[in-house]
Amino acid sequence: MKRHLHLLLFLVLGVVSCAQSIPDVLEKYNDHTVEYITVASLDTLNTPLLLDAREREEFEVSHLDHALWVGYSDFDVETVQKMVPDKETPLVVYCSLGVRSEEIGEQLEKAGYTNVKNLYGGIFEWKNQGHPVYDQNQQQTEKVHAFSKYWGRFLTNADKVYTSKTKTNGQ
């Protein structure tokens, strides 16, 4: 009986885990305090400044073209204020999925920025939809830092990297 209970629990957890999607993650972890912009709508903004709110190691593996790294753990709003003194500049903040970037977007809004958006699904959704990403040498790459194996399951259209040693495909 105990064995059957464990099997049933394993199957239920497996189904719940597999059913989770990017929208589910964003609904669970975000408060919707920063307006989203979809990958498809990004082109509608008049020259937005792209801000990468991931760790430096993630940014160096790949990032959106012309994105500026602002970081997450080391984020400093004063650094952004020096780079972007005009508080009305259209800013699109992104991370892997859109969770960390919401936090950075909140800080930017508190600092007085009036046109901040959070890229829905982050770089994962960007790459899942087939858009290009670039490495630290500004060369197009198929690699994307997947942050962890848990979060990496939401990245479906890239070579996943988990360390700076560029291990890929779930390694």
Disulfide bonds with the S-S distance in Angstrom:
none
